[in-house]
């Protein structure tokens, strides 16, 4: 079914970082890589969280091989759907997920 053999290399938390409060993280959502260059997909509402004090500071937390924080750049939003596309800077040793070209099967556990 195309599931990653190492999910922590494919799916990652997206956080906002408060520099004023000793690098306090606010969890916003998750993203998943769609290409080896660090391009990812997530939901648009992840970047529209009203509780984020400084909307300019977004980071991806890489959890495989130890905790590493990477900047997120180039975020683009769909005007019609709850989808966003962006780039994780200096992402290494990641495993992109494959996007399906057909509808997902119904009544299956995924």
C-alpha positions in Angstrom: 0.0 0.0 0.0 3.0 2.3 -0.1 3.4 2.8 3.7 6.8 4.0 4.8 9.1 1.4 6.4 10.4 4.2 8.7 7.5 6.6 9.4 9.7 9.1 11.4 11.6 9.8 8.1 8.4 10.5 6.2 6.0 12.3 8.7 7.1 15.1 11.1 5.7 17.5 13.6 5.3 21.2 12.6 5.9 23.6 15.5 6.1 27.3 16.2 9.1 28.3 18.3 9.0 31.1 20.8 12.5 32.6 21.0 11.5 34.8 23.9 10.6 31.9 26.2 13.7 29.6 26.1 12.8 28.0 22.7 9.3 26.9 23.8 7.6 24.8 21.1 3.9 25.0 20.2 2.7 22.0 18.2 0.7 23.0 15.2 0.2 19.8 13.2 2.1 17.3 11.1 3.4 17.2 7.5 4.7 14.5 5.3 7.4 14.6 2.7 6.5 14.1 -1.0 10.0 14.5 -2.5 13.6 13.9 -1.5 14.4 17.6 -1.7 12.3 18.3 1.5 9.0 19.4 -0.2 6.1 18.5 2.1 2.3 18.6 2.2 0.2 19.5 5.2 -3.2 21.2 6.0 -3.5 24.9 5.4 -5.1 25.4 8.9 -1.7 24.3 10.4 -0.3 27.7 9.5 -3.5 29.6 10.5 -3.4 28.7 14.2 -4.6 31.8 16.1 -2.6 30.7 19.2 0.7 31.2 17.4 2.3 34.4 18.7 4.8 34.9 15.9 3.5 33.4 12.7 6.9 33.8 11.0 8.7 31.2 13.0 7.8 27.7 11.7 9.9 24.6 12.1 9.9 20.9 11.3 11.1 18.6 14.0 13.0 15.6 12.7 12.7 12.8 15.2 14.8 10.0 13.6 18.4 9.9 14.7 17.9 12.4 17.5 15.9 15.6 17.7 16.7 18.2 15.0 14.9 21.4 14.2 14.7 22.6 10.6 13.3 25.9 9.2 10.2 25.7 6.9 10.1 28.0 3.9 8.2 28.6 0.7 4.8 27.7 2.1 2.0 28.0 -0.5 -1.7 27.6 0.3 -4.7 26.3 -1.8 -7.4 28.9 -2.0 -10.0 26.2 -2.4 -8.9 23.3 -0.2 -7.3 22.8 3.3 -3.9 22.0 1.8 -0.5 23.6 2.0 2.8 22.8 0.4 6.2 23.9 1.7 9.9 23.1 2.0 12.0 21.9 5.0 15.4 23.4 4.8 18.4 21.0 4.9 16.2 17.9 5.3 18.4 14.8 5.1 17.8 11.1 5.3 14.1 11.4 4.6 11.6 9.0 3.0 9.0 10.7 0.8 5.5 9.2 0.6 4.1 8.4 -2.8 0.9 10.2 -3.8 -1.8 7.9 -5.2 -3.2 8.6 -8.6 -6.5 6.9 -7.9 -9.1 7.1 -5.2 -8.3 5.3 -1.9 -10.2 2.0 -1.4 -13.3 2.2 0.9 -13.8 0.3 4.1 -10.1 -0.6 4.7 -8.0 0.2 7.7 -5.0 2.3 6.9 
